[in-house]
Amino acid sequence: MRGGQAVEFSVGLQGAMAAAVGTWAFSEPAVDRLRCLLSAGRHAATDAVEEALAEVENDPDTGCHIVGRGGFPNSVGVLECDAAIMEGNAGRFGAVAALQGVGCPVRVARLVMERSPHSLLVGEGAAAFAREHGFTIEPNDSMLNAQSTKAYQEFVENKQKARGHDTLGLIALDSMGNITVGVSTSGAPFKSPGRIGDSPLPGSGLYAEHLVGAAAATGDGDKIMCYCPSFHIVQLMKQGLSPSDACQSVLEDIMRRIAPGGCFEIGLIAMNMKVHSPWAMWGPPPLWSFLTHSGTRITLPSKYLPALHMLPVTVKQVRAG
């Protein structure tokens, strides 16, 4: 995996346990933010996820990771962002896709969950909803930075593809036992206008269920959405599998179903309500990597995996009060 890392922490609050996990090394500041919000005991899981995601989204320096402001535009030079948030409680989901001109799309997704009769708003409809709820729709130039503008110019002139990471996903469990998962991405660099990947789709890019856990995915969204891995993981955890076994089972299932030579990039994070088992794994062909916060190594049959590489993980613990 090219610089990938999962980060998790746990924090004791009044005898209960709170926890969080995030995708990618660049999620570490977001997970640090979650730690601060949850350890203070004043933020529920949903508030903490929204706040932590929004800070990364609105930072143009993280746009190179294909998230929010400063991200790579589509094939006509316009930045379109996708974001979603889902609570474990049934029916609590909100998402936006192909949203233009908003630096913190997850905040709009949260309002879709809270104030819209719909669950997913796209394109002009998402922008109109944001405007109606007080968001300023910024011009496209202010959404790009020097790096993403230069990358687009190189794409136009030389068809040179940009390299970067992918969806930022965060899962948080608060001390009251509420679990929330959120995701945000500016999508595949130089994608077709209106293209939507797996990230804002419930069951594909993210899924959560009360008393069970949550999961999120990152990678090749056009392929990931065909397998609904996040829903699959949560259902396996509901049946009693640990997050690690659930993620492993989902990857094995995908490997069985894809055509020969059809391997694609997919990363998964998952957490159950026991909070001692946040799990992350990543599968960039031909390497598949697995990790737990305890450093456990998992090996799949060689017919699936030509090699394994452990990824570093940062563990942080703090006792509140």
C-alpha positions as CSV (number, residue, x, y, z in Angstrom):
1,M,0.0,0.0,0.0
2,R,1.4,3.4,-1.0
3,G,1.7,5.2,2.3
4,G,-1.6,4.0,3.6
5,Q,-2.3,3.9,7.3
6,A,-5.2,3.3,9.6
7,V,-5.4,5.2,12.9
8,E,-7.5,4.4,15.9
9,F,-7.8,5.4,19.5
10,S,-9.9,4.5,22.5
11,V,-10.9,6.7,25.4
12,G,-12.7,5.8,28.6
13,L,-15.6,8.1,29.6
14,Q,-17.5,7.6,32.8
15,G,-17.0,3.8,32.6
16,A,-18.0,3.6,29.0
17,M,-15.7,3.3,26.0
18,A,-15.5,5.6,23.0
19,A,-13.4,4.8,19.9
20,A,-12.7,5.9,16.4
21,V,-10.9,4.7,13.2
22,G,-10.0,6.5,10.0
23,T,-8.8,5.7,6.5
24,W,-5.3,6.7,5.3
25,A,-2.4,8.4,7.0
26,F,-3.8,11.8,6.2
27,S,-6.8,11.0,8.4
28,E,-4.6,11.1,11.6
29,P,-5.4,14.8,12.2
30,A,-9.1,14.1,11.8
31,V,-8.8,11.2,14.3
32,D,-6.9,13.4,16.7
33,R,-9.8,15.9,16.4
34,L,-12.2,13.1,17.1
35,R,-10.2,12.1,20.2
36,C,-10.4,15.7,21.5
37,L,-14.1,16.0,20.8
38,L,-15.1,12.7,22.3
39,S,-12.7,12.8,25.3
40,A,-14.2,16.1,26.2
41,G,-17.6,14.3,26.5
42,R,-19.5,17.1,25.0
43,H,-19.9,15.8,21.4
44,A,-22.0,12.9,20.2
45,A,-20.5,10.6,17.6
46,T,-22.4,12.4,14.7
47,D,-21.3,15.8,15.7
48,A,-17.7,14.7,16.1
49,V,-17.6,12.9,12.7
50,E,-19.1,16.0,11.0
51,E,-16.7,18.4,12.6
52,A,-13.6,16.3,12.0
53,L,-14.5,15.6,8.4
54,A,-15.3,19.2,7.7
55,E,-12.0,20.4,8.9
56,V,-10.2,18.2,6.4
57,E,-12.6,19.0,3.6
58,N,-12.1,22.7,3.9
59,D,-8.3,22.6,4.1
60,P,-7.0,23.1,0.5
61,D,-3.7,21.4,1.5
62,T,-5.5,18.1,1.8
63,G,-7.1,18.4,-1.6
64,C,-4.2,16.3,-3.0
65,H,-5.7,13.4,-1.1
66,I,-8.9,13.7,-3.2
67,V,-11.0,15.3,-0.5
68,G,-12.9,18.6,-0.6
69,R,-11.4,22.0,-1.3
70,G,-8.3,21.8,-3.4
71,G,-9.3,18.4,-4.8
72,F,-9.0,17.4,-8.4
73,P,-11.7,18.6,-10.8
74,N,-13.7,16.6,-13.3
75,S,-12.8,16.4,-17.0
76,V,-14.2,19.9,-17.7
77,G,-12.3,21.5,-14.8
78,V,-15.1,21.7,-12.2
79,L,-14.7,20.3,-8.7
80,E,-17.6,18.0,-7.7
81,C,-17.7,16.5,-4.2
82,D,-19.5,13.6,-2.6
83,A,-20.1,13.2,1.1
84,A,-22.4,11.1,3.3
85,I,-23.1,10.5,7.0
86,M,-24.9,7.6,8.6
87,E,-25.9,6.8,12.1
88,G,-26.5,3.4,13.6
89,N,-30.1,4.3,14.3
90,A,-32.4,3.1,11.6
91,G,-33.3,5.6,8.8
92,R,-30.6,8.1,9.8
93,F,-28.7,8.8,6.6
94,G,-27.9,11.8,4.5
95,A,-25.7,12.3,1.4
96,V,-24.8,14.7,-1.4
97,A,-23.1,13.9,-4.6
98,A,-21.6,16.0,-7.5
99,L,-22.0,19.0,-5.2
100,Q,-20.2,22.1,-6.6
101,G,-19.0,25.2,-4.7
102,V,-19.2,24.0,-1.1
103,G,-16.0,23.5,0.9
104,C,-17.6,21.3,3.5
105,P,-20.0,18.9,1.7
106,V,-20.4,16.7,4.8
107,R,-22.2,19.6,6.6
108,V,-24.7,19.6,3.7
109,A,-25.0,15.8,4.0
110,R,-25.7,16.2,7.7
111,L,-28.5,18.7,6.9
112,V,-30.0,16.4,4.3
113,M,-30.2,13.8,7.1
114,E,-31.7,16.2,9.5
115,R,-34.0,18.5,7.4
116,S,-34.8,16.9,4.1
117,P,-37.5,14.4,3.3
118,H,-34.9,12.8,1.0
119,S,-31.7,10.9,1.8
120,L,-29.5,11.8,-1.2
121,L,-29.4,15.0,-3.2
122,V,-27.2,15.3,-6.4
123,G,-25.8,18.1,-8.5
124,E,-27.9,21.2,-8.9
125,G,-30.5,19.9,-6.4
126,A,-27.8,19.5,-3.7
127,A,-26.5,23.0,-4.4
128,A,-30.0,24.5,-4.2
129,F,-30.6,22.7,-0.9
130,A,-27.3,24.0,0.4
131,R,-28.1,27.5,-0.6
132,E,-31.5,27.3,1.0
133,H,-29.9,26.4,4.2
134,G,-27.4,29.2,4.3
135,F,-24.4,27.9,2.5
136,T,-22.6,30.2,0.0
137,I,-22.0,28.5,-3.3
138,E,-18.5,29.6,-4.2
139,P,-17.1,30.0,-7.7
140,N,-15.2,27.0,-9.0
141,D,-11.8,28.9,-9.0
142,S,-12.0,29.4,-5.2
143,M,-12.5,25.6,-4.8
144,L,-9.3,24.7,-6.6
145,N,-5.7,25.3,-5.4
146,A,-2.5,25.8,-7.4
147,Q,-1.7,22.1,-7.3
148,S,-5.1,20.9,-8.6
149,T,-5.2,23.6,-11.2
150,K,-1.8,22.6,-12.5
151,A,-2.8,18.9,-12.5
152,Y,-5.8,19.7,-14.6
153,Q,-3.8,21.7,-17.1
154,E,-1.4,18.7,-17.4
155,F,-4.4,16.4,-17.9
156,V,-5.8,18.6,-20.7
157,E,-2.4,19.0,-22.4
158,N,-0.9,15.6,-21.9
159,K,-3.7,13.4,-20.6
160,Q,-1.5,12.9,-17.5
161,K,-3.4,11.2,-14.7
162,A,-3.1,12.5,-11.2
163,R,-2.0,10.3,-8.3
164,G,-3.4,10.5,-4.8
165,H,-5.3,8.8,-2.1
166,D,-9.0,8.4,-1.9
167,T,-12.1,8.7,0.2
168,L,-11.7,10.0,3.8
169,G,-13.7,7.7,6.0
170,L,-14.2,8.1,9.8
171,I,-16.1,5.9,12.2
172,A,-16.8,7.1,15.8
173,L,-18.4,5.5,18.8
174,D,-19.3,7.8,21.6
175,S,-19.6,7.0,25.3
176,M,-23.3,6.7,25.1
177,G,-23.1,3.9,22.6
178,N,-23.9,5.9,19.5
179,I,-22.0,4.9,16.4
180,T,-21.7,7.1,13.2
181,V,-19.7,6.7,10.0
182,G,-19.0,9.5,7.6
183,V,-17.2,9.7,4.2
184,S,-16.0,12.5,1.9
185,T,-14.3,12.6,-1.5
186,S,-13.9,14.8,-4.5
187,G,-14.0,11.6,-6.6
188,A,-11.8,10.2,-9.3
189,P,-9.5,12.9,-10.7
190,F,-10.8,14.2,-14.1
191,K,-13.9,12.0,-14.0
192,S,-16.8,12.5,-16.3
193,P,-19.1,15.3,-15.1
194,G,-21.8,13.9,-12.8
195,R,-19.9,10.7,-12.0
196,I,-20.7,9.3,-8.6
197,G,-18.7,6.5,-7.0
198,D,-19.4,4.3,-4.0
199,S,-18.8,6.9,-1.3
200,P,-22.2,8.5,-0.9
201,L,-24.1,5.2,-1.4
202,P,-25.4,3.5,1.7
203,G,-24.1,-0.1,1.9
204,S,-21.3,0.6,-0.6
205,G,-19.2,3.5,0.7
206,L,-20.5,3.3,4.3
207,Y,-23.0,1.5,6.6
208,A,-23.9,1.5,10.3
209,E,-26.3,-0.4,12.4
210,H,-27.1,0.2,16.1
211,L,-25.8,-2.5,18.5
212,V,-23.7,-4.0,15.7
213,G,-21.1,-1.6,14.3
214,A,-20.1,0.3,11.2
215,A,-17.9,0.0,8.1
216,A,-16.6,2.2,5.3
217,A,-14.8,1.6,2.0
218,T,-12.2,3.4,-0.1
219,G,-10.6,2.6,-3.4
220,D,-12.0,2.2,-6.9
221,G,-15.6,3.4,-6.4
222,D,-16.9,2.3,-9.8
223,K,-16.0,-1.3,-8.9
224,I,-16.7,-1.1,-5.1
225,M,-20.4,-0.2,-5.6
226,C,-21.0,-3.5,-7.4
227,Y,-20.3,-5.4,-4.2
228,C,-21.9,-3.4,-1.3
229,P,-19.0,-4.3,1.0
230,S,-19.9,-2.0,3.9
231,F,-23.3,-3.5,4.2
232,H,-21.9,-7.0,3.9
233,I,-19.3,-6.3,6.7
234,V,-21.9,-5.0,9.1
235,Q,-24.2,-8.0,8.4
236,L,-21.4,-10.4,9.1
237,M,-20.6,-8.6,12.3
238,K,-24.3,-8.9,13.2
239,Q,-23.9,-12.7,12.8
240,G,-21.1,-12.7,15.3
241,L,-18.0,-12.2,13.2
242,S,-15.3,-9.9,14.4
243,P,-14.4,-6.8,12.3
244,S,-11.3,-8.5,11.1
245,D,-13.0,-11.7,10.1
246,A,-15.9,-9.8,8.5
247,C,-13.5,-7.7,6.4
248,Q,-11.5,-10.7,5.4
249,S,-14.6,-12.6,4.4
250,V,-15.8,-9.8,2.3
251,L,-12.5,-9.5,0.5
252,E,-12.5,-13.3,-0.1
253,D,-16.0,-13.1,-1.5
254,I,-15.1,-10.3,-3.9
255,M,-12.0,-12.2,-5.1
256,R,-14.2,-15.2,-5.8
257,R,-16.7,-13.2,-7.8
258,I,-14.4,-11.0,-10.0
259,A,-13.3,-12.1,-13.4
260,P,-9.7,-13.2,-13.9
261,G,-7.4,-10.2,-14.1
262,G,-10.2,-8.0,-12.8
263,C,-8.5,-7.1,-9.4
264,F,-9.1,-3.6,-8.2
265,E,-8.2,-1.4,-5.3
266,I,-10.4,-1.5,-2.2
267,G,-9.7,-0.5,1.4
268,L,-12.0,-1.3,4.3
269,I,-12.4,-0.1,7.9
270,A,-14.8,-1.6,10.4
271,M,-15.6,-1.3,14.0
272,N,-18.0,-3.3,16.2
273,M,-19.6,-2.1,19.5
274,K,-16.9,-3.9,21.6
275,V,-14.5,-1.1,20.4
276,H,-11.5,-3.3,21.1
277,S,-11.5,-4.5,17.5
278,P,-11.3,-1.6,15.0
279,W,-9.9,-3.1,11.8
280,A,-8.5,-1.9,8.6
281,M,-7.3,-3.6,5.5
282,W,-6.3,-2.5,2.0
283,G,-6.0,-4.4,-1.2
284,P,-4.1,-2.7,-4.0
285,P,-3.3,-5.4,-6.5
286,P,-1.1,-7.4,-6.3
287,L,-0.6,-6.7,-2.6
288,W,-3.1,-7.1,0.2
289,S,-2.4,-5.7,3.6
290,F,-4.0,-6.4,6.9
291,L,-3.6,-4.9,10.3
292,T,-5.1,-4.7,13.8
293,H,-4.3,-2.3,16.5
294,S,-2.6,-5.2,18.3
295,G,-0.4,-5.9,15.2
296,T,-2.0,-9.3,14.4
297,R,-0.9,-10.7,11.0
298,I,-3.6,-12.4,8.9
299,T,-2.7,-14.6,6.0
300,L,-5.1,-15.6,3.2
301,P,-4.5,-18.6,0.8
302,S,-1.9,-18.0,-1.8
303,K,-4.5,-18.3,-4.6
304,Y,-5.9,-15.0,-3.3
305,L,-2.7,-13.2,-2.2
306,P,0.7,-13.2,-3.8
307,A,2.2,-11.2,-0.8
308,L,1.3,-9.6,2.5
309,H,2.6,-6.4,4.1
310,M,1.8,-5.2,7.5
311,L,0.9,-1.5,7.8
312,P,1.9,0.7,10.7
313,V,-0.8,1.8,13.1
314,T,-0.8,4.6,15.6
315,V,-2.7,3.8,18.9
316,K,-3.6,6.5,21.3
317,Q,-5.3,6.1,24.6
318,V,-6.4,8.7,27.1
319,R,-8.5,8.6,30.3
320,A,-11.0,11.4,30.6
321,G,-11.4,13.3,33.8
